[in-house]
């Protein structure tokens, strides 16, 4: 919400808060890997979302590029199945009244204007063109990596066998 507030109001304080949160979140993959831990899929989802917000809402192109590269190069490739609950663009799923953990106000008494403002801000945080742009930037980096992995796997499957592997000696009562 701080990134959206910065974009709509121009308040530097909101931008500072948003950047501090994004910077802190961007450190989690490094800290997790340093501690030999696996990084949950939703961390990668949110890191990609931070990249979208950094570029689209905060105008921080270098930070957005760094985050997109971190996601592209760090997120594991899964073979044959989809892991986690990511949407098809690699962002967190939106369900149960939450959009990226932005609570939909329901127990608050908001004026119609406040409710409309909240809905507008939430729409800005999940704007499809902004999300697609970051997704495509991630895949410009990620696609060659995926192709390389596939090529190595294919080469390993086609690896020539040694003569002993190709013609194993028969086993049975008549063998040597």
C-alpha positions as CSV (number, residue, x, y, z in Angstrom):
1,X,0.0,0.0,0.0
2,X,2.9,2.3,0.6
3,X,4.1,2.0,-3.0
4,X,0.6,2.8,-4.2
5,X,0.3,5.7,-1.8
6,X,3.6,7.1,-3.1
7,X,2.5,6.8,-6.7
8,X,-0.8,8.5,-6.1
9,X,0.2,11.2,-3.6
10,X,3.8,11.8,-4.5
11,X,4.7,11.6,-0.8
12,X,8.4,10.8,-0.3
13,X,7.8,9.3,3.1
14,X,5.5,6.6,1.6
15,X,8.1,5.8,-1.1
16,X,10.8,5.5,1.6
17,X,8.7,3.1,3.6
18,X,7.9,1.0,0.5
19,X,11.6,0.9,-0.5
20,X,12.6,-0.1,3.0
21,X,10.1,-3.0,3.0
22,X,11.1,-4.1,-0.5
23,X,14.8,-4.0,0.4
24,X,14.3,-6.0,3.5
25,X,12.2,-8.6,1.6
26,X,14.8,-8.8,-1.1
27,X,17.4,-9.9,1.4
28,X,15.4,-13.0,2.5
29,X,16.5,-15.3,-0.3
30,X,20.2,-14.5,0.4
31,X,19.7,-15.1,4.1
32,X,17.8,-18.3,3.6
33,X,20.4,-19.7,1.2
34,X,23.2,-18.7,3.6
35,X,21.5,-20.8,6.2
36,X,21.2,-23.8,3.8
37,X,17.4,-23.5,3.7
38,X,15.0,-23.9,1.0
39,X,13.2,-20.8,-0.2
40,X,9.4,-21.2,-0.3
41,X,7.7,-20.6,-3.6
42,X,5.7,-17.7,-2.2
43,X,8.9,-15.9,-1.3
44,X,9.8,-15.9,-5.0
45,X,6.2,-14.9,-5.9
46,X,6.4,-11.9,-3.6
47,X,9.9,-11.0,-4.7
48,X,8.7,-10.8,-8.3
49,X,5.7,-8.7,-7.1
50,X,8.2,-6.4,-5.4
51,X,10.0,-6.0,-8.7
52,X,6.8,-5.0,-10.4
53,X,6.0,-2.5,-7.7
54,X,9.5,-1.1,-7.7
55,X,9.3,-0.4,-11.4
56,X,5.6,0.3,-11.9
57,X,4.7,2.3,-8.8
58,X,8.0,3.6,-7.4
59,X,10.0,4.3,-10.6
60,X,13.0,2.4,-9.3
61,X,14.2,0.8,-12.5
62,X,17.6,-0.5,-11.3
63,X,16.0,-2.1,-8.2
64,X,13.3,-3.6,-10.3
65,X,15.9,-5.1,-12.7
66,X,17.9,-6.5,-9.9
67,X,14.9,-8.1,-8.3
68,X,13.7,-9.5,-11.6
69,X,17.2,-11.0,-12.2
70,X,17.2,-12.5,-8.6
71,X,13.9,-14.2,-9.3
72,X,14.9,-15.4,-12.8
73,X,18.2,-16.8,-11.6
74,X,17.3,-18.0,-8.1
75,X,13.9,-19.5,-8.4
76,X,14.3,-23.3,-9.0
77,X,12.9,-24.9,-12.1
78,X,10.4,-27.7,-11.5
79,X,10.1,-30.6,-13.8
80,X,6.7,-32.0,-14.7
81,X,4.6,-30.3,-12.1
82,X,3.7,-26.9,-10.8
83,X,4.9,-26.2,-7.2
84,X,3.3,-23.9,-4.7
85,X,0.3,-21.7,-5.3
86,X,1.7,-19.3,-7.8
87,X,-0.5,-17.9,-10.5
88,X,0.5,-18.6,-14.0
89,X,2.6,-15.4,-14.1
90,X,4.6,-16.3,-11.0
91,X,2.7,-14.0,-8.6
92,X,0.9,-15.0,-5.4
93,X,-2.6,-16.4,-5.9
94,X,-5.5,-14.1,-5.0
95,X,-8.1,-15.9,-3.0
96,X,-10.2,-15.7,0.2
97,X,-10.8,-12.0,0.0
98,X,-7.1,-11.2,0.0
99,X,-5.0,-9.8,-2.9
100,X,-1.3,-10.2,-2.1
101,X,-2.2,-10.0,1.6
102,X,-4.0,-6.7,1.2
103,X,-7.0,-7.1,3.4
104,X,-10.3,-6.2,2.0
105,X,-11.9,-4.0,4.6
106,X,-15.1,-5.6,5.8
107,X,-15.4,-4.9,9.5
108,X,-14.4,-1.2,9.1
109,X,-16.9,1.5,8.6
110,X,-15.6,3.2,5.6
111,X,-17.2,6.0,3.7
112,X,-18.1,5.3,0.1
113,X,-15.2,7.5,-0.9
114,X,-12.7,5.6,1.3
115,X,-14.0,2.2,0.0
116,X,-13.6,3.5,-3.6
117,X,-10.1,4.8,-2.9
118,X,-9.1,1.4,-1.4
119,X,-10.4,-0.4,-4.4
120,X,-8.6,1.9,-6.7
121,X,-5.3,1.5,-4.8
122,X,-5.7,-2.3,-4.7
123,X,-6.3,-2.3,-8.5
124,X,-3.2,-0.2,-9.0
125,X,-1.2,-2.8,-6.9
126,X,-2.4,-5.6,-9.2
127,X,-2.5,-3.8,-12.5
128,X,-2.3,-6.5,-15.2
129,X,0.1,-4.7,-17.6
130,X,2.5,-3.9,-14.8
131,X,2.5,-7.5,-13.6
132,X,2.9,-8.9,-17.1
133,X,5.8,-6.5,-17.9
134,X,7.8,-7.8,-14.9
135,X,6.8,-11.4,-15.7
136,X,8.1,-11.0,-19.2
137,X,11.3,-9.4,-18.0
138,X,11.9,-12.3,-15.6
139,X,11.4,-14.8,-18.5
140,X,13.8,-12.9,-20.8
141,X,16.5,-14.0,-18.3
142,X,14.9,-17.3,-17.3
143,X,14.2,-18.8,-20.7
144,X,17.9,-19.3,-21.7
145,X,18.6,-20.8,-18.3
146,X,15.7,-23.2,-18.7
147,X,16.8,-24.1,-22.3
148,X,20.3,-24.8,-21.0
149,X,19.0,-27.1,-18.3
150,X,16.9,-29.0,-20.9
151,X,19.8,-29.2,-23.2
152,X,22.1,-30.7,-20.5
153,X,19.4,-33.2,-19.5
154,X,18.9,-34.2,-23.2
155,X,22.6,-34.6,-23.7
156,X,22.9,-36.7,-20.6
157,X,20.1,-39.0,-21.9
158,X,21.9,-39.4,-25.2
159,X,25.3,-39.9,-23.6
160,X,27.1,-42.8,-25.5
161,X,27.3,-46.0,-23.6
162,X,30.6,-47.8,-23.0
163,X,30.9,-51.1,-24.9
164,X,30.3,-53.0,-21.6
165,X,27.1,-51.1,-21.0
166,X,25.9,-51.5,-24.6
167,X,26.7,-55.3,-24.7
168,X,26.4,-56.7,-21.2
169,X,27.8,-60.3,-20.9
170,X,25.0,-62.9,-20.7
171,X,24.4,-64.3,-17.3
172,X,23.2,-67.8,-16.8
173,X,24.5,-71.4,-16.5
174,X,26.4,-71.2,-19.7
175,X,28.3,-68.0,-19.0
176,X,32.0,-68.1,-18.0
